[in-house]
Amino acid sequence: MPADTNTTRSTGLHVGEIRPGVPKVDPIIVADNITRSFGGLKAVDVEHLEIPRNAITALIGPNGAGKTTLFNLLTGFDKPDTGSWSFDGKALAGVPAFKTSRMGQVRTFQLTKALAMLTVLENMKLGAKGQAGENFWVSLLPWLWRKQDDEIEQKALKLLERFKLDAKQDDFAAELSGGQRKLLEMARALMSDPTLVMLDEPMAGVNPALTQSLLDHILGLKAEGMTVLFVEHDMHMVRHISDWVIVMAEGRVVAEGPPDVVMKNPAVIDAYLGSHLDSDIGVVTGRVGVVKEKKK
Ligand SMILES: Nc1ncnc2c1ncn2[C@@H]1O[C@H](COP(=O)(O)OP(=O)(O)OP(=O)(O)O)[C@@H](O)[C@H]1O
């Protein structure tokens, strides 16, 4: 992958004045009037939102802002009360999760108990799409599914090598460290050759020793032409890795823009980001265009 592409922040992603809901030059997701309530609580109330293609977008906001609920809606794991949205120009409302993933939109999952009881390689194989076993007629022809199984295994092993988990292929996923689990979640997502990868708190529980590796892998996805959308509380990561930041609060998009612009917005800093903006992990990622300003 070209080194400069890997570290260059994408700019010029939006059209016109920066504001919540601003149109993007080349959006991969376009969402309109998405609402989802739980009882009397409107967890998500998004009027218009566009996610830029082949860029890294962070979705941030305080606890309970609606980030996970929006993620669930966009990926078909939950149904909105109202709204429509498209992925790559195709309408997605009402499309279930397994179909959105076949269409190229995949999300990572925290390792559940059941998945933790499987080996690393078995977890990877579960991430493959269009497996022969899903097709009744093909499943009756053992030579067809055995060949496919071999191909899936080869692909899984290649990815495990890339994520430096090949030595762990026969270990139970439960035995992995927090950071290795995150790498496995990402590697498993790549089994379906996605165009959009949605990461759920990729840095949560990651030991600093693996931070750089994780960041490099995420930058690598973009360098390969994928789009990344992630929910994250780690503001250092958000500042340094994202090309675009979307801020949610109380279900709504309250701000969005390039990280340096959003994070200089006093309302965003005071209300949502707290005061830990004074240190910098630019040295870790080596990204160009790193935000230098420190909060006074
Ligand atoms: N299944 C549910 N049933 C009832 N209320 C829910 C459900 N899921 C989410 N909520 C509520 O919706 C609101 C938004 O929650 P959500 O998990 O989307 O926020 P979040 O921004 O992802 O928060 P966090 O950063 O803490 O993960 C919260 O008030 C939450 O309690």
The ligand as an SDF file (V2000), in Angstrom:
LIG
                    3D

 31 33  0  0  0  0  0  0  0  0999 V2000
  -32.7210   -1.5410   23.8450 N   0  0  0  0  0  0  0  0  0  0  0  0
  -32.9000   -0.4180   24.5280 C   0  0  0  0  0  0  0  0  0  0  0  0
  -33.9490   -0.2750   25.3620 N   0  0  0  0  0  0  0  0  0  0  0  0
  -34.1620    0.8760   26.0340 C   0  0  0  0  0  0  0  0  0  0  0  0
  -33.3850    1.9550   25.9500 N   0  0  0  0  0  0  0  0  0  0  0  0
  -32.2960    1.8800   25.1370 C   0  0  0  0  0  0  0  0  0  0  0  0
  -32.0070    0.6900   24.3930 C   0  0  0  0  0  0  0  0  0  0  0  0
  -30.8840    0.9130   23.6670 N   0  0  0  0  0  0  0  0  0  0  0  0
  -30.4830    2.1670   23.9600 C   0  0  0  0  0  0  0  0  0  0  0  0
  -31.3330    2.7520   24.8390 N   0  0  0  0  0  0  0  0  0  0  0  0
  -31.2490    4.1090   25.3510 C   0  0  0  0  0  0  0  0  0  0  0  0
  -31.0580    4.9630   24.2380 O   0  0  0  0  0  0  0  0  0  0  0  0
  -30.1370    6.0070   24.5250 C   0  0  0  0  0  0  0  0  0  0  0  0
  -28.9880    5.9560   23.5400 C   0  0  0  0  0  0  0  0  0  0  0  0
  -28.1990    4.8210   23.8250 O   0  0  0  0  0  0  0  0  0  0  0  0
  -26.9280    4.4080   22.9640 P   0  0  0  0  0  0  0  0  0  0  0  0
  -26.4150    3.1310   23.5330 O   0  0  0  0  0  0  0  0  0  0  0  0
  -27.2580    4.4320   21.5290 O   0  0  0  0  0  0  0  0  0  0  0  0
  -25.9350    5.5960   23.2900 O   0  0  0  0  0  0  0  0  0  0  0  0
  -24.3600    5.6870   23.0110 P   0  0  0  0  0  0  0  0  0  0  0  0
  -24.1100    7.0500   22.4660 O   0  0  0  0  0  0  0  0  0  0  0  0
  -23.9240    4.5380   22.1660 O   0  0  0  0  0  0  0  0  0  0  0  0
  -23.7700    5.5650   24.4640 O   0  0  0  0  0  0  0  0  0  0  0  0
  -22.3880    4.9110   24.9750 P   0  0  0  0  0  0  0  0  0  0  0  0
  -21.3080    5.8510   24.5370 O   0  0  0  0  0  0  0  0  0  0  0  0
  -22.5660    4.8890   26.4420 O   0  0  0  0  0  0  0  0  0  0  0  0
  -22.2840    3.5420   24.3490 O   0  0  0  0  0  0  0  0  0  0  0  0
  -29.7020    5.7790   25.9750 C   0  0  0  0  0  0  0  0  0  0  0  0
  -30.4610    6.6220   26.8110 O   0  0  0  0  0  0  0  0  0  0  0  0
  -30.0120    4.3350   26.2220 C   0  0  0  0  0  0  0  0  0  0  0  0
  -30.3040    4.1010   27.5920 O   0  0  0  0  0  0  0  0  0  0  0  0
  1  2  1  0
  2  3  1  0
  2  7  2  0
  3  4  2  0
  4  5  1  0
  5  6  2  0
  6  7  1  0
  6 10  1  0
  7  8  1  0
  8  9  2  0
  9 10  1  0
 10 11  1  0
 11 12  1  0
 11 30  1  0
 12 13  1  0
 13 14  1  0
 13 28  1  0
 14 15  1  0
 15 16  1  0
 16 17  2  0
 16 18  1  0
 16 19  1  0
 19 20  1  0
 20 21  2  0
 20 22  1  0
 20 23  1  0
 23 24  1  0
 24 25  2  0
 24 26  1  0
 24 27  1  0
 28 29  1  0
 28 30  1  0
 30 31  1  0
M  END
$$$$
